[in-house]
Amino acid sequence: MDLIELFRRPWPWYVAGPLIGLMVPLLLWIGNYQFGISSNLRHICAAVFPSKIEYFKYDWKRIGLWNFAFLGGIVVGGFIGGWMLASPAVHLSVGARAQIAALGLTDFSGLMPREVFSFASLFSLRTFVSVVIGGFLVGFGTVYAGGCTSGHGITGLANLDKASLIAVLGFFVGGLFATFLLLPVIL
């Protein structure tokens, strides 16, 4: 197997998980950086739109430059992974396909169901609820919880932070609620 093929295939959890987990001590060792992404929006707003809003009055250059480099790495890595190393198909089990089809989604040709996530369906009720309202709730929840899933789930839990444990439990409960109760109603 060549190197390109190694990166095209999904890695098993027992390889990818420890590699992600080892990022926490590595980043702390390199420069006392924390693994997380949600604070980038605040840094961008503080940098681009300096205002009299107290929430954006802080020294974003001192703590934000690392986050901008991290964000840039995510964009570049996403491009490399999604465009240059993209696998031609998403492989779903027969059971997963049946469960998704039971929700009324039948197009399995891309990474996301086109019936919900496409420009053609942008103004439908289910796309509006899924994308706009769902995006707002994720953003609100991220600010309210003091971080995102990666920040709490990786850095916070690695630091044995009680607030991160509560946030991660909330993420899972919310995900289960949305998957089993909310999505069947919306879709």
Sine and cosine of phi, psi and omega as CSV:
sin_phi,cos_phi,sin_psi,cos_psi,sin_omega,cos_omega
0.00,0.00,0.75,-0.66,0.02,-1.00
-1.00,0.09,0.18,-0.98,-0.08,-1.00
-0.90,0.44,-0.64,0.77,0.01,-1.00
-0.89,0.47,-0.69,0.73,0.00,-1.00
-0.91,0.42,-0.55,0.84,0.05,-1.00
-0.88,0.48,-0.63,0.78,-0.01,-1.00
-0.99,0.14,-0.30,0.95,0.03,-1.00
-0.98,0.21,-0.46,0.89,-0.06,-1.00
-1.00,-0.01,0.50,-0.86,0.08,-1.00
-0.90,0.43,0.61,-0.79,0.05,-1.00
-1.00,-0.02,0.55,-0.84,0.02,-1.00
-0.93,0.37,0.42,-0.91,-0.06,-1.00
-0.84,0.54,-0.58,0.82,-0.06,-1.00
-0.96,0.28,-0.14,0.99,0.13,-0.99
-0.98,-0.21,-0.80,0.61,-0.06,-1.00
-0.91,0.41,-0.66,0.75,-0.02,-1.00
-0.85,0.52,-0.81,0.59,0.04,-1.00
-0.88,0.47,-0.56,0.83,0.04,-1.00
-0.90,0.44,-0.68,0.73,0.06,-1.00
-0.91,0.42,-0.70,0.72,0.00,-1.00
-0.88,0.47,-0.56,0.83,0.02,-1.00
-0.95,0.30,-0.24,0.97,0.06,-1.00
-0.91,0.42,-0.53,0.85,-0.04,-1.00
-0.88,0.47,-0.83,0.56,0.01,-1.00
-0.92,0.39,-0.53,0.85,0.02,-1.00
-0.90,0.44,-0.72,0.69,0.01,-1.00
-0.91,0.40,-0.62,0.79,0.06,-1.00
-0.91,0.42,-0.62,0.78,0.00,-1.00
-0.94,0.34,-0.65,0.76,-0.04,-1.00
-0.90,0.43,-0.72,0.69,-0.09,-1.00
-0.26,-0.96,0.45,0.90,-0.01,-1.00
0.86,0.51,0.63,0.78,0.03,-1.00
-1.00,-0.03,0.50,-0.87,0.04,-1.00
-0.94,-0.34,0.61,-0.79,0.00,-1.00
-0.99,0.16,0.88,-0.47,0.01,-1.00
0.14,-0.99,0.35,-0.94,-0.11,-0.99
-0.81,-0.58,-0.38,0.92,-0.18,-0.98
-0.91,0.41,-0.43,0.90,-0.01,-1.00
-0.95,0.33,-0.19,0.98,0.00,-1.00
-0.88,0.48,-0.62,0.78,0.00,-1.00
-0.88,0.47,-0.67,0.75,0.03,-1.00
-0.89,0.45,-0.68,0.73,0.01,-1.00
-0.90,0.44,-0.66,0.75,0.01,-1.00
-0.90,0.44,-0.71,0.71,0.02,-1.00
-0.89,0.45,-0.65,0.76,0.01,-1.00
-0.92,0.39,-0.55,0.83,-0.02,-1.00
-0.98,0.19,-0.67,0.74,-0.12,-0.99
-1.00,0.02,-0.59,0.81,-0.08,-1.00
-0.85,-0.52,0.92,0.40,0.02,-1.00
-0.89,0.46,0.77,-0.63,-0.07,-1.00
-0.60,-0.80,-0.14,-0.99,0.01,-1.00
-1.00,-0.03,0.12,0.99,0.03,-1.00
-0.96,0.28,0.83,-0.56,-0.09,-1.00
-0.85,0.52,-0.58,0.81,-0.04,-1.00
-0.87,0.49,-0.48,0.88,-0.03,-1.00
-0.98,-0.17,0.10,0.99,0.02,-1.00
-1.00,-0.07,1.00,-0.07,0.07,-1.00
-0.28,-0.96,0.17,-0.99,-0.02,-1.00
-0.99,0.11,0.99,0.13,-0.05,-1.00
-0.92,0.40,-0.44,0.90,0.00,-1.00
-0.92,0.40,-0.55,0.83,-0.02,-1.00
-0.94,0.35,-0.67,0.74,-0.06,-1.00
-0.94,-0.33,-0.20,0.98,-0.10,-1.00
-1.00,-0.02,-0.39,0.92,-0.07,-1.00
-0.90,0.44,-0.63,0.78,0.05,-1.00
-0.87,0.49,-0.69,0.72,-0.01,-1.00
-0.90,0.44,-0.59,0.81,0.04,-1.00
-0.91,0.41,-0.63,0.78,0.06,-1.00
-0.90,0.43,-0.66,0.75,0.03,-1.00
-0.89,0.45,-0.70,0.71,0.03,-1.00
-0.88,0.47,-0.68,0.73,0.06,-1.00
-0.87,0.49,-0.64,0.77,0.05,-1.00
-0.90,0.43,-0.59,0.81,0.05,-1.00
-0.91,0.41,-0.68,0.73,0.00,-1.00
-0.90,0.43,-0.74,0.68,0.01,-1.00
-0.91,0.42,-0.70,0.71,0.03,-1.00
-0.89,0.45,-0.62,0.78,0.05,-1.00
-0.90,0.43,-0.64,0.77,0.04,-1.00
-0.90,0.43,-0.74,0.67,-0.01,-1.00
-0.87,0.49,-0.73,0.68,-0.03,-1.00
-0.94,0.34,-0.62,0.78,-0.08,-1.00
-1.00,0.06,-0.39,0.92,-0.07,-1.00
-0.93,-0.36,-0.81,0.59,-0.10,-0.99
-0.99,0.17,-0.53,0.85,-0.04,-1.00
-0.92,-0.38,0.28,0.96,-0.10,-1.00
-0.88,0.48,0.71,-0.71,0.12,-0.99
-0.98,0.18,0.61,-0.79,-0.08,-1.00
-0.92,0.39,-0.35,0.94,-0.05,-1.00
-0.55,-0.84,0.44,-0.90,0.12,-0.99
-0.99,-0.11,0.79,-0.61,-0.05,-1.00
-0.99,-0.15,0.92,-0.39,0.04,-1.00
-0.92,-0.39,0.55,-0.83,0.06,-1.00
-0.93,0.36,0.29,-0.96,0.02,-1.00
-0.88,0.47,-0.63,0.78,0.02,-1.00
-0.90,0.43,-0.66,0.75,0.02,-1.00
-0.91,0.42,-0.66,0.75,0.04,-1.00
-0.88,0.47,-0.65,0.76,0.00,-1.00
-0.91,0.40,-0.67,0.75,0.02,-1.00
-0.91,0.41,-0.64,0.76,0.02,-1.00
-0.93,0.36,-0.65,0.76,0.03,-1.00
-0.90,0.43,-0.54,0.84,0.04,-1.00
-0.90,0.43,-0.38,0.93,0.06,-1.00
-1.00,0.08,-0.04,1.00,0.02,-1.00
1.00,-0.09,0.17,0.98,0.02,-1.00
-0.97,-0.23,0.85,-0.53,-0.11,-0.99
-0.84,-0.54,-0.21,0.98,-0.04,-1.00
-1.00,0.02,0.96,-0.27,-0.02,-1.00
-0.97,-0.26,0.42,0.91,-0.11,-0.99
-0.99,0.12,-0.25,0.97,-0.03,-1.00
-0.78,-0.63,-0.24,-0.97,0.00,-1.00
-0.98,0.22,-0.44,0.90,-0.01,-1.00
-0.77,-0.64,0.47,-0.88,0.02,-1.00
-0.91,0.42,0.85,-0.53,-0.04,-1.00
-0.93,0.37,-0.37,0.93,0.03,-1.00
-0.90,0.44,-0.39,0.92,0.00,-1.00
-0.93,-0.36,-0.69,0.73,-0.13,-0.99
-0.95,-0.32,0.97,0.25,0.09,-1.00
-0.46,-0.89,0.32,-0.95,0.03,-1.00
-0.91,0.41,-0.51,0.86,-0.01,-1.00
-0.91,0.42,-0.53,0.85,-0.03,-1.00
-0.97,-0.24,0.25,0.97,-0.10,-0.99
-0.85,0.52,-0.57,0.82,-0.07,-1.00
-0.99,-0.17,0.22,0.98,0.10,-1.00
-0.98,0.19,0.36,-0.93,-0.05,-1.00
-0.89,0.45,-0.70,0.71,-0.05,-1.00
-0.93,0.38,-0.57,0.82,0.06,-1.00
-0.94,0.34,-0.65,0.76,0.04,-1.00
-0.86,0.51,-0.74,0.68,0.00,-1.00
-0.90,0.43,-0.71,0.70,-0.04,-1.00
-0.91,0.42,-0.72,0.69,-0.13,-0.99
-1.00,0.01,-0.82,0.58,-0.12,-0.99
-0.97,0.25,-0.84,0.55,-0.03,-1.00
-0.93,0.37,-0.67,0.74,0.05,-1.00
-0.88,0.48,-0.67,0.75,0.04,-1.00
-0.90,0.44,-0.66,0.75,0.05,-1.00
-0.88,0.48,-0.72,0.70,-0.01,-1.00
-0.90,0.44,-0.62,0.78,0.06,-1.00
-0.90,0.43,-0.70,0.71,0.03,-1.00
-0.90,0.44,-0.71,0.71,0.04,-1.00
-0.88,0.47,-0.72,0.70,-0.01,-1.00
-0.89,0.45,-0.58,0.81,0.02,-1.00
-0.90,0.43,-0.71,0.71,0.03,-1.00
-0.92,0.39,-0.70,0.72,-0.03,-1.00
-0.89,0.45,-0.62,0.78,-0.01,-1.00
-0.99,0.14,-0.14,0.99,0.00,-1.00
0.97,0.25,0.43,0.90,0.04,-1.00
0.38,-0.92,0.11,-0.99,-0.06,-1.00
-0.98,-0.21,-0.05,-1.00,-0.03,-1.00
-0.89,0.46,-0.63,0.78,0.00,-1.00
-0.95,0.31,-0.65,0.76,0.01,-1.00
-0.90,0.43,-0.75,0.66,0.00,-1.00
-0.96,0.27,-0.73,0.69,-0.11,-0.99
-0.94,0.33,-0.49,0.87,-0.03,-1.00
-0.97,-0.24,-0.87,0.50,-0.04,-1.00
-0.95,0.30,-0.76,0.65,-0.08,-1.00
-0.88,0.47,-0.72,0.69,0.02,-1.00
-0.93,0.38,-0.57,0.82,0.05,-1.00
-0.91,0.42,-0.49,0.87,0.04,-1.00
-1.00,0.01,0.11,0.99,0.00,-1.00
0.84,0.54,0.65,0.76,-0.02,-1.00
-0.99,0.12,0.85,-0.53,-0.03,-1.00
-0.88,0.47,-0.66,0.75,0.01,-1.00
-0.88,0.47,-0.59,0.80,0.03,-1.00
-0.93,0.36,-0.60,0.80,0.06,-1.00
-0.89,0.46,-0.69,0.73,0.03,-1.00
-0.90,0.43,-0.68,0.74,0.02,-1.00
-0.89,0.45,-0.70,0.72,-0.01,-1.00
-0.91,0.42,-0.65,0.76,0.08,-1.00
-0.87,0.49,-0.64,0.76,0.07,-1.00
-0.89,0.45,-0.64,0.77,0.04,-1.00
-0.87,0.49,-0.70,0.71,-0.02,-1.00
-0.92,0.38,-0.70,0.72,0.02,-1.00
-0.88,0.48,-0.70,0.71,0.04,-1.00
-0.89,0.46,-0.64,0.76,0.03,-1.00
-0.91,0.42,-0.67,0.74,0.04,-1.00
-0.91,0.41,-0.67,0.74,0.04,-1.00
-0.86,0.51,-0.74,0.67,-0.03,-1.00
-0.91,0.41,-0.65,0.76,-0.06,-1.00
-0.93,0.36,-0.73,0.69,-0.14,-0.99
-0.99,-0.11,-0.36,0.93,-0.03,-1.00
-0.91,-0.42,-0.66,0.75,-0.10,-0.99
-1.00,0.10,-0.74,0.67,-0.04,-1.00
-0.86,0.51,-0.67,0.74,0.03,-1.00
-0.87,0.49,-0.48,0.88,0.04,-1.00
-0.97,0.22,-0.69,0.72,-0.04,-1.00
-0.94,0.35,-0.70,0.71,-0.09,-1.00
-1.00,0.07,0.00,0.00,0.00,0.00
